[in-house]
Amino acid sequence: MPEPITEEQEVKETEPNQEEPKKEEEVYLTWQSPSRPFKKRDRNWFIRLCSLVLILCLVFVFFQWFLLVAVSVALTFVAYALSTVEPEVLEHRISSRGVTTAGRLFLYEGLKDFYFIQKYGRDILYIKVAGRVPGILIILLGDQDKNKVRDFLKKHLSFIEDAPVSFVDKLFEYVAKKLSLD
């Protein structure tokens, strides 16, 4: 049998909702840019890549590491696909509530800090996300002014002057320089 409603509960139910009206979202910046850094590769780059992978695969077959052969071929295909298919163009927005990219809103409460990196001659914004997948937002600035973006984001997030460089980043950069396919 349901419990009877007390006088206090009845008053709460009949009172109008006294919530504060939500603050209107104010959009600071909006721009469009590709979804990822892109560098078109020429035919010679692909030939050098395939010859390097072929030599590696021969070594792997000699040692009977067939799984590494499959991984090498798969990574070669991914490199080919990423170098030939141009990225889609996404809309990005910085507002009073958070950062919106690809139609997904990331509230400032869930974001930690941000920094900029330059790759292929383009400025890229990196924003760390707290406890959520993806762990970091990577947004190309396109034609947007880097200083404007920094000024608006500094109001809500902490800015890292020098981009953090991990051991893996250093190792990748070193190997890329030594095995330059360009």
Backbone as CSV, one residue per row, in Angstrom:
resi,resn,N_x,N_y,N_z,CA_x,CA_y,CA_z,C_x,C_y,C_z
1,MET,0.830,-1.172,0.000,0.000,0.000,0.000,0.886,1.251,0.000
2,PRO,0.632,2.224,-0.890,1.473,3.422,-0.949,1.335,4.263,0.301
3,GLU,2.448,4.934,0.645,2.446,5.790,1.831,1.661,7.064,1.531
4,PRO,0.984,7.611,2.528,0.227,8.849,2.304,1.175,10.037,2.107
5,ILE,0.738,10.973,1.318,1.536,12.174,1.042,1.391,13.127,2.217
6,THR,2.543,13.567,2.719,2.515,14.513,3.840,2.261,15.919,3.315
7,GLU,1.956,16.821,4.237,1.670,18.194,3.860,2.902,18.866,3.242
8,GLU,4.093,18.538,3.754,5.332,19.132,3.261,5.592,18.709,1.818
9,GLN,5.364,17.414,1.510,5.564,16.923,0.152,4.565,17.572,-0.795
10,GLU,3.357,17.790,-0.332,2.334,18.390,-1.169,2.711,19.823,-1.528
11,VAL,3.251,20.551,-0.557,3.658,21.934,-0.807,4.797,21.972,-1.838
12,LYS,5.765,21.050,-1.698,6.891,21.013,-2.640,6.409,20.738,-4.054
13,GLU,5.440,19.852,-4.191,4.963,19.487,-5.510,4.165,20.608,-6.155
14,THR,3.494,21.409,-5.379,2.651,22.459,-5.946,3.394,23.760,-6.183
15,GLU,4.556,23.946,-5.517,5.312,25.183,-5.715,5.903,25.200,-7.114
16,PRO,5.912,26.351,-7.756,6.544,26.430,-9.075,8.056,26.221,-8.943
17,ASN,8.632,25.762,-10.010,10.066,25.491,-10.023,10.832,26.801,-9.857
18,GLN,11.628,26.905,-8.798,12.338,28.126,-8.463,13.785,28.138,-8.955
19,GLU,14.121,27.296,-9.961,15.503,27.248,-10.456,15.855,28.553,-11.144
20,GLU,17.136,28.895,-11.064,17.601,30.082,-11.759,17.567,29.825,-13.258
21,PRO,17.239,30.825,-14.032,17.253,30.610,-15.481,18.696,30.344,-15.939
22,LYS,18.835,29.422,-16.886,20.176,29.079,-17.359,20.780,30.254,-18.116
23,LYS,22.060,30.426,-17.896,22.778,31.508,-18.558,22.898,31.169,-20.046
24,GLU,22.633,32.130,-20.875,22.705,31.931,-22.316,24.154,31.677,-22.732
25,GLU,24.333,30.711,-23.609,25.686,30.376,-24.078,26.182,31.486,-24.999
26,GLU,27.403,31.952,-24.716,28.014,33.001,-25.518,29.145,32.386,-26.340
27,VAL,29.050,32.471,-27.649,30.058,31.890,-28.536,31.154,32.922,-28.778
28,TYR,32.388,32.528,-28.438,33.529,33.434,-28.611,34.134,33.294,-30.005
29,LEU,34.428,32.074,-30.408,35.079,31.822,-31.700,34.448,30.625,-32.390
30,THR,34.356,30.691,-33.704,33.899,29.573,-34.518,34.775,29.520,-35.759
31,TRP,35.216,28.313,-36.125,36.003,28.148,-37.342,35.881,26.723,-37.845
32,GLN,36.316,26.534,-39.083,36.329,25.211,-39.691,37.755,24.855,-40.061
33,SER,38.082,23.569,-39.889,39.418,23.091,-40.254,39.349,21.593,-40.516
34,PRO,40.387,21.042,-41.148,40.415,19.592,-41.374,40.439,18.838,-40.046
35,SER,39.986,17.599,-40.068,39.894,16.805,-38.841,41.249,16.291,-38.363
36,ARG,42.252,16.269,-39.224,43.583,15.791,-38.845,44.625,16.469,-39.720
37,PRO,45.886,16.492,-39.260,46.949,17.030,-40.120,47.079,16.158,-41.368
38,PHE,47.327,16.783,-42.501,47.384,16.036,-43.758,48.536,16.557,-44.606
39,LYS,49.302,15.628,-45.142,50.368,15.983,-46.064,50.282,15.014,-47.230
40,LYS,50.026,15.563,-48.402,49.914,14.724,-49.590,51.297,14.209,-49.948
41,ARG,51.402,12.912,-50.165,52.684,12.273,-50.488,52.750,11.977,-51.978
42,ASP,53.962,12.040,-52.528,54.127,11.737,-53.935,54.429,10.246,-54.142
43,ARG,54.520,9.851,-55.389,54.724,8.438,-55.747,56.049,7.910,-55.195
44,ASN,57.089,8.721,-55.230,58.414,8.283,-54.739,58.377,7.940,-53.246
45,TRP,57.592,8.689,-52.475,57.478,8.407,-51.045,56.896,7.024,-50.817
46,PHE,55.864,6.684,-51.588,55.242,5.363,-51.458,56.195,4.253,-51.895
47,ILE,56.970,4.501,-52.924,57.939,3.489,-53.382,58.990,3.239,-52.307
48,ARG,59.498,4.314,-51.709,60.490,4.147,-50.636,59.888,3.438,-49.422
49,LEU,58.656,3.781,-49.072,57.982,3.139,-47.955,57.794,1.642,-48.215
50,CYS,57.317,1.304,-49.398,57.082,-0.117,-49.721,58.384,-0.902,-49.763
51,SER,59.459,-0.303,-50.283,60.741,-1.033,-50.290,61.268,-1.249,-48.883
52,LEU,61.121,-0.272,-48.012,61.550,-0.431,-46.624,60.737,-1.526,-45.934
53,VAL,59.432,-1.521,-46.139,58.567,-2.529,-45.529,58.867,-3.910,-46.104
54,LEU,59.164,-3.988,-47.378,59.503,-5.272,-48.002,60.776,-5.857,-47.390
55,ILE,61.776,-5.027,-47.182,63.024,-5.491,-46.552,62.739,-5.964,-45.123
56,LEU,61.962,-5.181,-44.379,61.599,-5.588,-43.017,60.829,-6.913,-43.019
57,CYS,59.909,-7.070,-43.950,59.117,-8.302,-44.020,59.994,-9.508,-44.342
58,LEU,60.986,-9.327,-45.201,61.909,-10.425,-45.508,62.691,-10.844,-44.266
59,VAL,63.114,-9.870,-43.476,63.813,-10.178,-42.227,62.866,-10.904,-41.260
60,PHE,61.631,-10.417,-41.175,60.653,-11.050,-40.282,60.335,-12.482,-40.705
61,VAL,60.238,-12.730,-42.013,59.970,-14.087,-42.504,61.159,-14.992,-42.197
62,PHE,62.366,-14.467,-42.345,63.565,-15.247,-42.057,63.560,-15.737,-40.604
63,PHE,63.130,-14.889,-39.688,63.066,-15.267,-38.275,61.709,-15.894,-37.907
64,GLN,60.852,-16.088,-38.898,59.523,-16.681,-38.735,58.630,-15.871,-37.793
65,TRP,58.710,-14.574,-37.925,57.867,-13.659,-37.176,56.719,-13.202,-38.082
66,PHE,55.819,-14.123,-38.374,54.774,-13.867,-39.353,53.768,-12.820,-38.881
67,LEU,53.566,-12.752,-37.589,52.655,-11.742,-37.065,53.192,-10.326,-37.340
68,LEU,54.497,-10.142,-37.228,55.085,-8.823,-37.520,54.983,-8.480,-39.007
69,VAL,54.992,-9.503,-39.860,54.787,-9.260,-41.295,53.383,-8.689,-41.503
70,ALA,52.396,-9.312,-40.867,51.014,-8.848,-41.008,50.851,-7.438,-40.444
71,VAL,51.469,-7.173,-39.304,51.385,-5.835,-38.702,52.050,-4.800,-39.602
72,SER,53.184,-5.133,-40.182,53.893,-4.205,-41.080,53.064,-3.882,-42.308
73,VAL,52.447,-4.898,-42.889,51.600,-4.673,-44.063,50.385,-3.819,-43.685
74,ALA,49.787,-4.099,-42.533,48.621,-3.320,-42.086,48.996,-1.859,-41.845
75,LEU,50.128,-1.621,-41.189,50.560,-0.237,-40.938,50.901,0.490,-42.234
76,THR,51.444,-0.245,-43.199,51.737,0.353,-44.508,50.441,0.776,-45.188
77,PHE,49.425,-0.070,-45.097,48.128,0.288,-45.676,47.540,1.523,-44.984
78,VAL,47.646,1.599,-43.668,47.131,2.770,-42.930,47.881,4.030,-43.362
79,ALA,49.206,3.940,-43.496,49.997,5.095,-43.939,49.569,5.526,-45.338
80,TYR,49.328,4.559,-46.213,48.867,4.869,-47.577,47.503,5.552,-47.535
81,ALA,46.578,4.989,-46.758,45.224,5.549,-46.692,45.238,6.972,-46.127
82,LEU,45.998,7.194,-45.048,46.042,8.525,-44.432,46.745,9.554,-45.320
83,SER,47.599,9.086,-46.217,48.330,10.013,-47.085,47.619,10.287,-48.401
84,THR,46.599,9.519,-48.718,45.897,9.741,-49.980,44.486,10.295,-49.798
85,VAL,43.831,9.946,-48.697,42.461,10.412,-48.460,42.506,11.694,-47.641
86,GLU,41.989,12.767,-48.227,41.986,14.049,-47.512,40.979,14.004,-46.362
87,PRO,41.319,14.648,-45.231,40.420,14.617,-44.060,39.173,15.458,-44.298
88,GLU,38.116,15.113,-43.553,36.890,15.899,-43.632,37.074,17.222,-42.896
89,VAL,36.250,18.188,-43.239,36.304,19.501,-42.592,35.285,19.510,-41.454
90,LEU,35.758,19.908,-40.261,34.910,19.953,-39.066,34.735,21.390,-38.609
91,GLU,33.633,21.625,-37.896,33.409,22.940,-37.299,33.786,22.879,-35.823
92,HIS,34.513,23.889,-35.365,34.949,23.982,-33.977,34.401,25.286,-33.399
93,ARG,34.087,25.235,-32.088,33.516,26.422,-31.451,34.012,26.510,-30.018
94,ILE,34.419,27.697,-29.617,34.773,27.968,-28.227,33.702,28.908,-27.689
95,SER,33.065,28.484,-26.591,31.959,29.268,-26.043,32.140,29.439,-24.538
96,SER,31.153,30.035,-23.920,31.202,30.251,-22.473,30.994,28.945,-21.705
97,ARG,30.463,27.905,-22.336,30.230,26.615,-21.681,31.389,25.643,-21.864
98,GLY,32.057,25.707,-23.026,33.132,24.754,-23.289,33.584,24.805,-24.730
99,VAL,34.204,23.708,-25.167,34.733,23.603,-26.519,33.905,22.563,-27.264
100,THR,33.405,22.947,-28.429,32.629,22.038,-29.257,33.437,21.714,-30.500
101,THR,33.603,20.429,-30.776,34.293,19.991,-31.979,33.555,18.790,-32.546
102,ALA,33.336,18.805,-33.830,32.617,17.734,-34.531,31.235,17.508,-33.913
103,GLY,30.604,18.584,-33.440,29.272,18.489,-32.868,29.218,17.950,-31.449
104,ARG,30.356,17.750,-30.829,30.410,17.207,-29.466,30.938,18.277,-28.514
105,LEU,30.164,18.563,-27.465,30.526,19.601,-26.498,31.351,19.004,-25.369
106,PHE,32.485,19.635,-25.084,33.335,19.287,-23.943,33.287,20.472,-22.988
107,LEU,32.645,20.281,-21.837,32.511,21.360,-20.851,33.858,21.676,-20.214
108,TYR,34.047,22.923,-19.804,35.307,23.341,-19.189,35.614,22.552,-17.922
109,GLU,34.576,22.113,-17.202,34.794,21.351,-15.969,35.522,20.028,-16.251
110,GLY,35.355,19.485,-17.451,35.980,18.217,-17.808,37.287,18.368,-18.559
111,LEU,37.759,19.601,-18.716,39.010,19.861,-19.437,40.077,20.332,-18.461
112,LYS,41.321,19.940,-18.702,42.409,20.299,-17.775,43.181,21.519,-18.253
113,ASP,44.031,21.334,-19.236,44.877,22.413,-19.724,45.079,22.246,-21.217
114,PHE,45.775,23.211,-21.824,45.947,23.179,-23.273,47.313,23.712,-23.664
115,TYR,47.717,23.365,-24.888,48.971,23.845,-25.459,48.888,23.748,-26.975
116,PHE,49.870,24.342,-27.648,49.902,24.347,-29.102,51.153,23.633,-29.606
117,ILE,51.006,22.971,-30.746,52.132,22.342,-31.445,51.986,22.688,-32.919
118,GLN,53.097,22.788,-33.604,53.046,23.045,-35.030,53.497,21.796,-35.775
119,LYS,52.689,21.356,-36.754,52.999,20.169,-37.541,52.610,20.439,-38.989
120,TYR,53.493,20.105,-39.912,53.272,20.365,-41.346,52.961,21.829,-41.607
121,GLY,53.544,22.717,-40.806,53.346,24.149,-41.001,52.001,24.666,-40.522
122,ARG,51.276,23.874,-39.740,49.965,24.287,-39.229,49.977,24.259,-37.713
123,ASP,49.243,25.206,-37.114,49.108,25.227,-35.655,48.023,24.246,-35.236
124,ILE,48.331,23.464,-34.199,47.388,22.480,-33.688,47.185,22.732,-32.199
125,LEU,45.924,22.754,-31.783,45.549,22.952,-30.387,45.336,21.595,-29.737
126,TYR,46.011,21.363,-28.619,45.843,20.138,-27.829,45.205,20.527,-26.502
127,ILE,44.073,19.890,-26.177,43.398,20.139,-24.907,43.281,18.809,-24.175
128,LYS,43.816,18.752,-22.950,43.722,17.524,-22.159,42.328,17.391,-21.563
129,VAL,41.766,16.178,-21.675,40.426,15.886,-21.169,40.564,15.012,-19.930
130,ALA,39.855,15.364,-18.868,39.954,14.633,-17.597,39.009,13.436,-17.581
131,GLY,39.574,12.253,-17.376,38.803,11.046,-17.143,37.783,10.680,-18.197
132,ARG,38.095,10.910,-19.434,37.149,10.642,-20.501,37.896,10.207,-21.748
133,VAL,37.241,9.469,-22.596,37.836,9.094,-23.870,37.268,10.033,-24.901
134,PRO,38.033,10.693,-25.693,39.478,10.638,-25.818,40.170,11.399,-24.691
135,GLY,41.397,11.041,-24.384,42.148,11.677,-23.313,42.677,13.038,-23.693
136,ILE,42.656,13.331,-24.996,43.152,14.626,-25.459,42.384,15.019,-26.717
137,LEU,42.018,16.274,-26.806,41.382,16.805,-28.015,42.471,17.399,-28.897
138,ILE,42.445,17.060,-30.156,43.407,17.600,-31.114,42.603,18.366,-32.156
139,ILE,42.806,19.680,-32.194,42.015,20.541,-33.067,42.967,21.390,-33.907
140,LEU,42.850,21.293,-35.217,43.636,22.149,-36.103,43.022,23.543,-36.105
141,LEU,43.870,24.554,-36.063,43.362,25.919,-36.001,42.949,26.452,-37.364
142,GLY,43.480,25.888,-38.421,43.122,26.368,-39.753,43.519,27.824,-39.905
143,ASP,42.550,28.667,-40.269,42.845,30.095,-40.455,42.583,30.920,-39.196
144,GLN,42.242,30.260,-38.109,41.958,30.966,-36.846,43.264,31.451,-36.199
145,ASP,43.216,32.626,-35.616,44.393,33.210,-34.978,44.692,32.487,-33.659
146,LYS,45.923,32.008,-33.536,46.367,31.263,-32.360,46.247,32.099,-31.078
147,ASN,46.583,33.370,-31.155,46.535,34.246,-29.976,45.105,34.461,-29.478
148,LYS,44.143,34.572,-30.400,42.745,34.727,-30.002,42.269,33.480,-29.263
149,VAL,42.599,32.314,-29.818,42.194,31.058,-29.196,42.806,30.948,-27.806
150,ARG,44.096,31.278,-27.687,44.777,31.211,-26.392,44.119,32.154,-25.387
151,ASP,43.803,33.376,-25.813,43.200,34.353,-24.900,41.841,33.888,-24.374
152,PHE,41.016,33.326,-25.235,39.694,32.864,-24.786,39.796,31.636,-23.896
153,LEU,40.681,30.696,-24.246,40.799,29.481,-23.439,41.470,29.744,-22.094
154,LYS,42.361,30.752,-22.028,43.036,31.085,-20.764,42.060,31.538,-19.685
155,LYS,40.886,31.996,-20.080,39.876,32.419,-19.110,39.344,31.229,-18.315
156,HIS,39.428,30.029,-18.899,38.819,28.853,-18.272,39.802,27.717,-17.990
157,LEU,40.898,27.648,-18.744,41.853,26.543,-18.608,43.254,27.083,-18.409
158,SER,44.128,26.246,-17.859,45.523,26.675,-17.710,46.279,26.378,-19.001
159,PHE,47.195,27.281,-19.333,47.961,27.197,-20.573,49.359,26.678,-20.281
160,ILE,49.830,25.725,-21.079,51.186,25.187,-20.958,52.021,25.815,-22.074
161,GLU,53.030,26.592,-21.690,53.872,27.283,-22.677,54.637,26.302,-23.565
162,ASP,55.382,25.403,-22.923,56.177,24.429,-23.667,55.430,23.103,-23.712
163,ALA,55.142,22.656,-24.899,54.378,21.418,-25.067,55.154,20.243,-24.458
164,PRO,54.466,19.379,-23.705,55.144,18.222,-23.115,55.596,17.247,-24.204
165,VAL,56.848,16.788,-24.079,57.407,15.848,-25.049,57.805,14.593,-24.290
166,SER,57.184,13.478,-24.638,57.462,12.215,-23.952,58.625,11.493,-24.621
167,PHE,59.073,10.430,-23.990,60.145,9.615,-24.539,59.742,9.038,-25.893
168,VAL,58.501,8.619,-26.016,58.012,8.044,-27.272,58.031,9.096,-28.381
169,ASP,57.654,10.331,-28.058,57.707,11.413,-29.039,59.133,11.646,-29.521
170,LYS,60.066,11.684,-28.588,61.471,11.885,-28.948,61.992,10.734,-29.797
171,LEU,61.637,9.502,-29.415,62.075,8.324,-30.158,61.506,8.336,-31.579
172,PHE,60.229,8.646,-31.703,59.592,8.698,-33.014,60.245,9.767,-33.888
173,GLU,60.509,10.933,-33.317,61.142,12.025,-34.060,62.541,11.620,-34.525
174,TYR,63.307,10.950,-33.664,64.657,10.505,-33.998,64.623,9.490,-35.153
175,VAL,63.734,8.499,-35.048,63.634,7.486,-36.095,63.151,8.104,-37.392
176,ALA,62.213,9.032,-37.320,61.706,9.690,-38.522,62.803,10.477,-39.225
177,LYS,63.689,11.102,-38.467,64.801,11.828,-39.078,65.789,10.876,-39.751
178,LYS,66.079,9.769,-39.070,67.052,8.809,-39.608,66.506,8.062,-40.825
179,LEU,65.227,7.751,-40.816,64.607,7.009,-41.922,63.728,7.910,-42.764
180,SER,64.177,9.111,-42.999,63.365,10.081,-43.744,63.036,9.533,-45.124
181,LEU,61.737,9.483,-45.423,61.295,9.002,-46.734,61.033,10.148,-47.694
182,ASP,61.157,11.378,-47.216,60.924,12.542,-48.073,62.118,12.864,-48.933
